[in-house]
């Protein structure tokens, strides 16, 4: 008689339960992994890999030191500021009565002349928050030793004799920008002034800034871009100066902004623990839909300054020089090591103001000629 093999139902069921357990475990593990990935993605907000900046391209550029000048003035640490205009530089130093303004004539770069320094000009002497120069007017904001906060505008038509023009009292002003006949002030409020008559400014609008960043500001046409470390970039339509309208936002930590037409240069940090380590290029052709074009990674970025078609970006230990003939596609030309401190410049000269390594109570002005090879 043929023997029939009867399947062992108990063994088969045990095997099925084993497979089912494995399937459930894999599914749960995959789900957790997916959720964890989504969580990290939302928190870290990764961006594309940085554009390499190690190899200079196209024409060569160099900085040739033409003059090193002892100012006999002490820099004021974080409150030191430097701007230049029409063969003159203006910088904040630590004087006998607190923060003071110095003016140097650089018409002859081989023989700089100090033409003004001291406390004869009333400026915020405890803290300087912002310094801006436009059309012979210097704008300074900060606080007094008695904790009064204000912003002052100074007429420097005669650089040797600055005169007080107008001021805004009892407002913390962290950023200042001027476009055409309008001044935009950003801090505890976002304010727009008509300065057609620089001696008699007219307040056109004032908005609260609780929902926008106040760490950076730049202007392009009828749009003002406002940046904050924790608030990204806010886009303000100011075509109607009396009624500015917040029309858009772009996420991402923002610590510095610089506008060149429809292109925005942004400095930011890749994490809360890092300093500024990303130079980002953004396209704001459509201000409501800002697009990332490229970015460069570099530790300890500090400041940037434009001279002609070159953008100079300082970092802890050097300066990067970019060709921005095409603002949407900056090309690194040179990475020069050294201490450059506060920077400014004009035409073919680049200015660097640093603390004297051998005497912290003194500062040194270095004047470089920008050369192309």
Number of C-alpha atoms within 10 A of each C-alpha: 3 4 5 6 6 6 8 8 9 8 9 11 11 11 12 11 11 11 12 12 12 12 12 11 12 12 12 12 12 12 12 12 12 12 12 12 12 11 12 12 11 10 9 10 11 10 10 9 10 14 12 11 18 10 10 16 13 9 10 11 18 16 16 13 14 12 15 17 16 14 19 12 19 21 26 20 11 9 18 22 22 21 20 20 20 13 16 19 19 22 20 25 25 20 18 9 11 17 24 24 23 20 22 20 21 18 12 9 18 12 12 20 16 15 13 18 19 17 16 11 15 15 26 23 24 20 20 25 21 20 25 18 20 13 11 15 20 21 22 24 28 24 21 16 12 8 13 14 20 19 26 20 23 22 19 18 12 9 19 15 14 21 17 17 17 16 17 16 13 13 18 20 26 22 22 23 20 19 14 11 12 19 20 22 26 27 21 17 19 20 22 25 21 19 17 13 9 18 14 13 19 15 16 15 17 18 14 12 14 10 8 23 23 26 21 23 25 22 23 17 13 13 20 23 25 27 30 22 18 15 19 20 29 24 23 22 20 18 13 11 18 15 14 21 15 16 12 15 20 18 14 18 22 26 24 22 24 20 19 15 14 18 21 24 20 23 26 23 21 18 11 10 7 11 17 24 19 20 23 20 22 20 19 20 13 9 21 16 12 20 16 14 13 18 23 17 18 16 14 17 23 19 17 23 18 18 15 13 12 21 20 22 19 25 22 15 14 17 23 20 23 24 22 17 13 11 22 18 15 20 20 22 21 22 20 15 13 12 16 20 20 22 23 21 26 16 11 12 19 20 22 18 25 18 23 18 10 8 10 12 14 17 21 20 21 19 24 20 18 18 12 9 6
